[in-house]
Amino acid sequence: MTASSTTLARSHPRRWLILVLVLCAECMDMLDGSIVNVAAPTIRDDLHTSASALQWVIGGYALTFAVAMITGGRLGDIYGRRRMFVIGALGFVIASVACGLAVSPGMLIGCRLAQGAAAAVLVPQGLGIVRSVFSERDLGSAFAVFGPVIGLSAVLGPIIGGALVSANAFGSGWRLIFFVNLPLGLAAAIGAVALMPESRVAKPPRLDLIGATLAALGMGLLVYPLIQGRAAGWPAWTYLMGAGSVVAFAALVMWVRGARRHGREPLIVTSIFARRAYSAGLASILAFFAGVTGTLLVLTLFLQFGEHFSAIHAGLTLAPFAFGVAIGAGLAGAVLAPRFGRPVLQLGAVLFGLGVWWLRHLISVHGLGTGSLTIAPAELVLGVGLGMIVSPLFDFILASVDEHEVGSASGVLNAVQQLAGAIGVAVFGTIFFTVLRHGGFVAAIDRTLLVEVCTAPVLVALCGLLPRHAREHVEHVEHVEPGEREQRPAYIAAGVDQAS
């Protein structure tokens, strides 16, 4: 089954409403990945958390998300993507309410872990659902919206978080940053039941429990020391766990190969890695999100702890960044990428690197007296570059896989994205706090931004491995005149039930 064989047909009549529901879920995930950063000082003061516990509040979400992500994507293939989407959305709402009601650091950490587990069930279904309700002709338009919303959600997180913390409605303090998920989660769950068709592969595989265990073990052994290692001083057990993750992933590869040889359906459809666009796209996602997540974290730390900005002041300082993402994503998704393809991503990487270099220069010159308006132009350039990358990149990656590979491909993609975030927090956080001890805030942000500048040429090279255009392998459907027999809609060809 090829990509063209399942998607060269009419789109689902409610496709844009369904896309809005999927984007609600994606927004919750991206907001929760960054919204907690600006609330960290308030959480620390209110719950009297230690530095280690605070790190777990921020990073624990990524841990369970990454550990369970690949399995979550596969569950959609087996039991239906709409069903798992609804279960994940309701689970996320419940965990978010529990986070907002937490009365101790331990309770908040546990609820954040539950949030990550629910997100691992919810988020991977979205990309598969989008693939099943949009025809090949319309899919590019869908991802032109998808990319900007994801990028904006990530960078708007600190702004929204700062506004909610500063509002302190009814004395809630930081708790509103979790309650904001309620309308999004409930809208996604109720809308899915009412509007979304069921979507699954034609022949659902059985859940590979051994593969799921090995994948979770490998991700856990890798992400846990990344989160906890810096606070613990990188003792020997962190390196042993890292080595253990390599062993677990090697065992997973051997198990998957053995399962294929014996005719069983493994957790991961290995054929996705044979597609250069998918593998190169994954590497680009890893480098891109590690750099972006780490940069946003250390910039927020610099503004709040170095410049002593309030939560809302720090959030609004990042507004030009968000505005730049909207401009870059809109231009790339709707105009530039469909026409020019891969060079648009490479130009975005160059602009991103230039923006980071300019930001670093401005902070070096002005020091702790750096004002919000001073760094606004550099943030704008940085954001435009980010938007030009994130908007078409998901389209390049998912256009390369077949319908029966979507669940596995989506799970791996989202797992790599979360892993990239954990790596970015660990690497950039370690550099920042190490330099801070003997060099101060200006030296700390200078060193971390220098590292981020160096990722730009890496991104340019990785994007060079992508095909010239996202769908250069697909032949477009010719117009079907009235009275002629039309092909089956994509949502029927993919085994989707039209009934809600």
C-alpha positions as CSV (number, residue, x, y, z in Angstrom):
1,M,0.0,0.0,0.0
2,T,1.5,3.3,-1.0
3,A,0.8,6.8,0.2
4,S,-0.9,7.7,-3.0
5,S,-3.2,4.7,-3.0
6,T,-4.9,5.7,0.2
7,T,-4.9,9.5,0.0
8,L,-5.6,10.4,-3.7
9,A,-9.3,11.0,-3.2
10,R,-11.8,13.4,-1.6
11,S,-11.2,14.8,1.8
12,H,-13.6,14.3,4.7
13,P,-16.4,16.9,4.6
14,R,-15.7,18.0,8.2
15,R,-11.9,17.9,7.8
16,W,-11.3,21.5,9.0
17,L,-13.4,21.1,12.2
18,I,-11.6,17.9,12.9
19,L,-8.2,19.7,12.4
20,V,-9.3,22.2,14.9
21,L,-9.9,19.4,17.5
22,V,-6.5,17.9,16.7
23,L,-4.9,21.3,17.2
24,C,-6.6,21.7,20.6
25,A,-4.8,18.6,21.7
26,E,-1.5,19.7,20.2
27,C,-1.8,23.2,21.9
28,M,-2.3,21.6,25.3
29,D,0.9,19.5,24.8
30,M,3.0,22.4,23.6
31,L,1.7,24.8,26.2
32,D,2.4,22.4,29.0
33,G,5.9,21.9,27.7
34,S,6.8,25.6,28.2
35,I,4.1,27.3,30.4
36,V,5.6,26.0,33.6
37,N,8.9,27.7,33.1
38,V,7.7,31.2,34.1
39,A,5.7,29.8,37.0
40,A,8.7,28.0,38.5
41,P,9.6,30.7,41.1
42,T,6.0,31.0,42.3
43,I,5.7,27.2,42.6
44,R,8.9,27.0,44.5
45,D,7.8,29.7,47.0
46,D,4.3,28.3,47.4
47,L,5.1,24.6,47.8
48,H,8.6,25.1,49.3
49,T,10.1,22.8,46.6
50,S,13.7,21.9,46.4
51,A,15.7,22.6,43.2
52,S,15.6,18.9,42.3
53,A,11.8,18.7,42.9
54,L,11.3,21.8,40.8
55,Q,13.2,20.3,38.0
56,W,11.0,17.2,38.2
57,V,7.9,19.5,38.0
58,I,9.2,20.9,34.8
59,G,10.8,17.8,33.3
60,G,8.6,15.0,34.7
61,Y,6.0,15.6,32.0
62,A,8.5,14.9,29.3
63,L,9.7,11.8,31.0
64,T,6.4,9.8,30.9
65,F,5.5,11.4,27.6
66,A,8.7,10.1,25.9
67,V,8.5,6.7,27.6
68,A,5.0,6.0,26.6
69,M,4.8,7.8,23.3
70,I,5.6,5.0,20.8
71,T,3.2,2.7,22.5
72,G,0.5,5.4,22.5
73,G,0.8,5.8,18.7
74,R,0.4,2.0,18.3
75,L,-2.7,1.9,20.4
76,G,-4.4,4.1,17.9
77,D,-3.6,1.7,15.1
78,I,-5.1,-1.2,17.2
79,Y,-8.1,0.2,19.0
80,G,-8.9,3.2,16.8
81,R,-7.5,6.7,16.8
82,R,-10.7,8.5,17.7
83,R,-11.2,6.2,20.7
84,M,-7.7,6.7,22.0
85,F,-7.9,10.5,21.3
86,V,-11.0,10.8,23.5
87,I,-9.4,8.7,26.3
88,G,-6.2,10.7,26.2
89,A,-8.0,14.1,26.2
90,L,-10.2,13.2,29.2
91,G,-7.1,11.7,31.0
92,F,-5.2,14.9,30.3
93,V,-8.0,17.1,31.7
94,I,-8.3,15.0,34.9
95,A,-4.5,15.1,35.4
96,S,-4.4,18.9,34.8
97,V,-7.1,19.5,37.4
98,A,-5.2,17.3,39.9
99,C,-2.0,19.4,39.1
100,G,-3.9,22.6,39.9
101,L,-5.2,21.2,43.2
102,A,-1.8,19.8,44.3
103,V,-0.9,20.6,47.9
104,S,2.7,19.2,48.0
105,P,5.7,18.8,45.7
106,G,5.2,15.1,45.6
107,M,1.6,15.3,44.5
108,L,2.4,17.9,41.8
109,I,5.2,15.7,40.4
110,G,3.0,12.7,40.4
111,C,0.2,14.5,38.6
112,R,2.7,15.9,36.1
113,L,3.8,12.3,35.3
114,A,0.1,11.4,34.8
115,Q,-0.2,14.4,32.4
116,G,2.7,13.1,30.4
117,A,1.2,9.6,30.2
118,A,-2.2,11.0,29.0
119,A,-0.5,13.1,26.4
120,A,1.3,10.0,25.1
121,V,-2.1,8.5,24.4
122,L,-3.6,11.7,23.0
123,V,-1.0,13.4,20.8
124,P,0.1,10.6,18.5
125,Q,-3.4,10.1,17.3
126,G,-3.7,13.6,15.9
127,L,-1.3,13.2,13.0
128,G,-2.8,9.9,11.9
129,I,-6.3,11.4,12.1
130,V,-5.2,14.4,9.9
131,R,-3.7,11.9,7.4
132,S,-7.0,10.0,7.3
133,V,-9.4,12.9,6.7
134,F,-7.4,15.0,4.3
135,S,-6.7,14.0,0.7
136,E,-3.2,14.2,-0.7
137,R,-4.2,17.4,-2.5
138,D,-5.4,19.1,0.7
139,L,-2.9,17.7,3.1
140,G,-0.3,20.4,2.4
141,S,-2.9,23.0,3.4
142,A,-3.6,21.2,6.6
143,F,0.0,21.1,7.6
144,A,0.4,24.7,6.6
145,V,-1.9,25.4,9.6
146,F,-0.5,22.6,11.7
147,G,3.1,23.8,11.9
148,P,2.4,27.5,12.8
149,V,0.0,26.5,15.6
150,I,2.5,24.1,17.1
151,G,5.3,26.7,16.9
152,L,3.2,29.5,18.3
153,S,1.9,27.3,21.2
154,A,5.4,26.5,22.2
155,V,6.6,30.2,22.3
156,L,3.3,31.5,23.6
157,G,3.5,29.2,26.6
158,P,5.7,31.6,28.7
159,I,3.6,34.6,27.7
160,I,0.3,32.9,28.7
161,G,1.9,31.5,31.8
162,G,3.2,34.8,32.9
163,A,-0.2,36.5,32.4
164,L,-2.0,33.8,34.4
165,V,0.5,33.8,37.3
166,S,0.5,37.6,37.4
167,A,-3.4,37.8,37.3
168,N,-3.5,35.6,40.4
169,A,-7.3,35.3,40.0
170,F,-9.0,34.4,43.3
171,G,-5.6,34.0,44.8
172,S,-4.9,31.0,42.6
173,G,-1.3,32.0,41.8
174,W,0.4,29.4,39.6
175,R,-2.6,27.0,39.6
176,L,-4.3,28.7,36.7
177,I,-1.6,27.5,34.3
178,F,-3.0,23.9,34.7
179,F,-6.7,24.9,34.7
180,V,-6.3,26.5,31.3
181,N,-6.2,23.0,29.8
182,L,-9.8,22.3,30.8
183,P,-11.6,24.1,28.0
184,L,-9.1,22.8,25.4
185,G,-9.3,19.2,26.6
186,L,-13.1,19.1,27.0
187,A,-13.6,20.7,23.6
188,A,-11.2,18.1,22.0
189,A,-13.0,15.2,23.7
190,I,-16.6,16.3,23.1
191,G,-15.8,17.4,19.6
192,A,-14.1,14.1,18.7
193,V,-17.2,12.1,19.8
194,A,-19.5,14.4,17.8
195,L,-17.5,15.0,14.6
196,M,-14.5,12.7,14.2
197,P,-14.8,9.4,12.2
198,E,-13.1,6.4,13.6
199,S,-9.7,5.7,12.0
200,R,-7.5,2.7,12.2
201,V,-5.4,0.5,9.9
202,A,-7.2,-2.0,7.8
203,K,-5.7,-5.0,9.6
204,P,-5.0,-3.8,13.2
205,P,-1.9,-5.5,14.7
206,R,-1.6,-7.0,18.1
207,L,0.1,-4.9,20.8
208,D,3.8,-5.9,21.1
209,L,4.2,-6.0,24.8
210,I,7.8,-7.0,24.8
211,G,8.7,-4.3,22.3
212,A,6.7,-1.7,24.3
213,T,8.5,-2.7,27.5
214,L,11.9,-2.4,25.8
215,A,11.1,1.0,24.2
216,A,9.8,2.3,27.5
217,L,12.9,1.0,29.3
218,G,15.2,2.6,26.8
219,M,13.5,5.9,26.8
220,G,13.3,6.0,30.6
221,L,16.9,5.1,31.1
222,L,17.9,7.9,28.8
223,V,15.5,10.7,29.9
224,Y,15.7,10.1,33.6
225,P,19.4,10.9,34.0
226,L,19.0,13.9,31.7
227,I,16.4,15.4,34.0
228,Q,18.0,14.4,37.3
229,G,21.7,14.3,36.4
230,R,22.6,18.0,36.7
231,A,20.9,18.3,40.1
232,A,22.7,15.2,41.4
233,G,26.1,16.3,40.0
234,W,26.3,13.7,37.3
235,P,27.3,10.7,39.5
236,A,28.3,7.3,38.0
237,W,24.7,6.0,38.0
238,T,23.7,8.6,35.4
239,Y,26.3,7.3,32.9
240,L,25.3,3.7,33.8
241,M,21.7,4.4,33.0
242,G,22.7,6.0,29.7
243,A,24.7,2.9,28.8
244,G,21.7,0.8,29.9
245,S,19.5,2.8,27.5
246,V,21.8,1.8,24.6
247,V,21.5,-1.8,25.6
248,A,17.7,-1.6,25.8
249,F,17.4,0.0,22.4
250,A,19.8,-2.6,20.9
251,A,17.6,-5.3,22.4
252,L,14.5,-3.5,20.9
253,V,16.1,-3.5,17.4
254,M,16.9,-7.3,17.7
255,W,13.4,-8.0,18.9
256,V,11.8,-6.1,16.1
257,R,13.9,-7.8,13.5
258,G,13.1,-11.2,15.0
259,A,9.4,-10.4,15.1
260,R,9.4,-9.5,11.4
261,R,11.2,-12.6,10.4
262,H,8.6,-14.7,12.2
263,G,5.7,-12.9,10.6
264,R,4.6,-11.0,13.8
265,E,3.8,-7.3,13.8
266,P,6.3,-5.4,16.0
267,L,5.8,-2.2,18.0
268,I,7.7,-0.1,15.4
269,V,7.2,-0.5,11.7
270,T,10.9,-0.5,10.6
271,S,10.1,0.4,7.0
272,I,9.7,4.1,8.1
273,F,13.4,4.4,8.7
274,A,14.2,3.2,5.2
275,R,12.6,6.4,3.9
276,R,15.3,9.1,3.8
277,A,12.9,12.0,4.2
278,Y,11.6,10.4,7.4
279,S,15.0,9.6,8.9
280,A,16.5,13.0,7.9
281,G,13.4,14.7,9.3
282,L,13.7,12.9,12.6
283,A,17.3,14.1,12.9
284,S,16.3,17.6,12.1
285,I,13.5,17.5,14.7
286,L,16.0,16.3,17.3
287,A,18.5,19.1,16.6
288,F,15.8,21.8,16.2
289,F,13.7,21.1,19.3
290,A,16.7,20.5,21.5
291,G,18.0,23.9,20.6
292,V,14.7,25.8,20.8
293,T,13.6,24.2,24.1
294,G,17.0,24.9,25.7
295,T,17.2,28.4,24.4
296,L,13.7,29.3,25.7
297,L,14.5,27.9,29.1
298,V,17.8,29.7,29.6
299,L,16.4,33.0,28.2
300,T,13.5,32.8,30.7
301,L,15.9,32.0,33.5
302,F,18.1,35.0,32.5
303,L,15.1,37.4,32.4
304,Q,13.5,36.3,35.7
305,F,16.6,35.5,37.9
306,G,19.2,37.7,36.2
307,E,17.1,40.7,35.2
308,H,14.5,40.2,38.0
309,F,11.6,40.5,35.6
310,S,8.2,39.5,36.8
311,A,6.4,36.5,35.3
312,I,4.3,38.7,33.0
313,H,7.3,41.0,32.1
314,A,9.4,37.9,31.1
315,G,6.5,36.5,29.1
316,L,5.8,39.7,27.2
317,T,9.5,40.1,26.5
318,L,9.2,37.0,24.4
319,A,6.2,38.4,22.4
320,P,8.3,39.5,19.4
321,F,9.6,35.9,19.2
322,A,6.0,34.6,19.0
323,F,5.1,37.3,16.4
324,G,8.1,36.2,14.3
325,V,7.0,32.6,14.4
326,A,3.6,33.6,13.1
327,I,5.1,35.6,10.2
328,G,7.7,32.9,9.3
329,A,5.2,30.0,9.5
330,G,2.6,31.8,7.5
331,L,5.0,32.7,4.7
332,A,6.6,29.3,4.6
333,G,3.5,27.2,4.9
334,A,1.2,29.1,2.5
335,V,3.6,30.6,0.0
336,L,7.3,29.7,0.1
337,A,7.5,26.0,0.9
338,P,4.9,24.8,-1.7
339,R,6.8,26.6,-4.4
340,F,10.5,26.3,-3.4
341,G,10.5,23.3,-1.0
342,R,13.6,22.3,0.9
343,P,15.6,25.6,0.5
344,V,12.9,27.3,2.6
345,L,13.8,25.2,5.6
346,Q,17.5,25.9,5.1
347,L,16.9,29.6,4.8
348,G,14.9,29.4,8.1
349,A,17.8,27.7,9.8
350,V,20.1,30.5,8.6
351,L,17.8,33.2,9.9
352,F,17.3,31.3,13.2
353,G,21.1,31.2,13.7
354,L,21.5,34.9,12.8
355,G,18.8,35.8,15.3
356,V,20.4,33.8,18.1
357,W,23.8,35.4,17.2
358,W,22.3,38.9,17.3
359,L,20.5,38.2,20.6
360,R,23.8,37.0,22.1
361,H,25.6,40.2,20.8
362,L,22.9,42.5,22.3
363,I,23.0,40.9,25.7
364,S,26.8,40.9,25.7
365,V,26.8,44.7,25.0
366,H,24.1,45.7,27.5
367,G,24.6,43.1,30.2
368,L,22.1,43.0,33.0
369,G,20.7,46.3,31.8
370,T,19.3,44.7,28.7
371,G,15.7,45.9,28.2
372,S,12.8,44.1,26.5
373,L,12.8,46.5,23.5
374,T,16.6,46.1,23.0
375,I,16.4,42.4,22.2
376,A,13.0,42.6,20.3
377,P,14.5,42.9,16.8
378,A,16.8,39.9,17.3
379,E,13.8,37.9,18.8
380,L,11.8,38.7,15.7
381,V,14.4,37.4,13.3
382,L,14.9,34.3,15.4
383,G,11.1,33.7,15.5
384,V,10.8,34.1,11.7
385,G,13.5,31.5,11.2
386,L,11.9,29.1,13.6
387,G,8.5,29.5,11.9
388,M,10.0,28.8,8.5
389,I,11.4,25.5,9.8
390,V,8.6,24.2,11.9
391,S,5.7,24.9,9.5
392,P,6.9,22.7,6.5
393,L,9.0,20.2,8.4
394,F,6.2,18.1,9.7
395,D,4.7,18.0,6.2
396,F,8.0,16.7,4.8
397,I,8.3,14.0,7.4
398,L,4.7,12.6,7.4
399,A,4.3,12.9,3.6
400,S,7.0,10.2,3.3
401,V,5.1,7.4,5.1
402,D,2.2,5.1,4.0
403,E,-1.1,4.9,5.8
404,H,-0.3,1.6,7.6
405,E,2.9,3.3,9.0
406,V,1.2,6.4,10.3
407,G,0.7,5.2,13.9
408,S,4.2,4.0,14.4
409,A,5.7,7.0,12.5
410,S,3.7,9.5,14.6
411,G,4.6,7.8,17.8
412,V,8.3,7.8,17.0
413,L,8.2,11.4,15.7
414,N,6.6,12.7,18.9
415,A,8.8,10.6,21.1
416,V,11.9,12.1,19.4
417,Q,10.4,15.6,19.8
418,Q,10.0,15.0,23.6
419,L,13.4,13.5,23.8
420,A,14.9,16.5,22.1
421,G,13.2,18.8,24.6
422,A,14.7,16.8,27.5
423,I,18.1,16.8,25.9
424,G,17.8,20.6,25.3
425,V,16.9,21.3,29.0
426,A,19.7,19.0,30.2
427,V,22.5,20.3,28.0
428,F,21.6,24.0,28.0
429,G,20.6,24.0,31.6
430,T,23.9,22.3,32.6
431,I,26.0,24.9,30.6
432,F,24.0,27.8,32.0
433,F,24.2,26.8,35.6
434,T,27.9,25.7,35.3
435,V,29.0,29.0,33.9
436,L,26.7,30.9,36.2
437,R,28.6,29.7,39.3
438,H,31.8,31.5,38.4
439,G,30.9,33.9,35.5
440,G,27.5,35.4,36.3
441,F,24.3,35.6,34.4
442,V,25.7,37.4,31.3
443,A,28.5,34.9,30.8
444,A,26.0,32.0,31.3
445,I,23.5,33.2,28.7
446,D,26.4,34.2,26.4
447,R,27.9,30.6,26.5
448,T,24.6,28.9,26.0
449,L,23.5,31.1,23.0
450,L,26.9,30.5,21.4
451,V,26.2,26.7,21.5
452,E,22.8,27.3,20.0
453,V,24.4,29.4,17.1
454,C,26.4,26.3,16.3
455,T,23.3,24.2,15.7
456,A,22.3,26.3,12.7
457,P,24.8,24.9,10.2
458,V,23.9,21.4,11.5
459,L,20.2,22.1,10.7
460,V,21.1,23.4,7.2
461,A,23.0,20.2,6.5
462,L,20.3,17.9,7.9
463,C,17.6,19.7,5.9
464,G,19.7,19.2,2.8
465,L,19.0,15.4,3.1
466,L,15.3,16.0,2.6
467,P,13.7,15.7,-0.8
468,R,13.3,18.9,-2.8
469,H,9.5,18.9,-2.2
470,A,7.4,17.1,0.4
471,R,5.3,15.2,-2.1
472,E,7.5,15.0,-5.2
473,H,6.7,11.2,-5.2
474,V,2.9,11.7,-5.4
475,E,1.0,12.1,-8.6
476,H,-1.9,14.5,-8.1
477,V,-5.5,13.4,-8.9
478,E,-7.0,14.8,-12.0
479,H,-10.4,16.6,-11.8
480,V,-13.3,14.2,-11.9
481,E,-16.1,15.4,-14.1
482,P,-19.7,15.1,-13.0
483,G,-21.1,11.7,-13.8
484,E,-17.7,10.0,-13.8
485,R,-16.9,7.3,-11.2
486,E,-14.9,8.9,-8.4
487,Q,-12.4,7.2,-6.3
488,R,-13.4,6.3,-2.7
489,P,-12.8,9.1,-0.2
490,A,-9.6,8.7,1.8
491,Y,-11.4,8.1,5.0
492,I,-13.2,5.1,3.4
493,A,-10.1,3.8,1.6
494,A,-8.2,3.8,4.9
495,G,-10.9,1.8,6.7
496,V,-12.5,4.7,8.4
497,D,-16.1,4.7,9.5
498,Q,-17.9,7.8,8.4
499,A,-20.4,7.6,11.2
500,S,-19.5,9.7,14.3
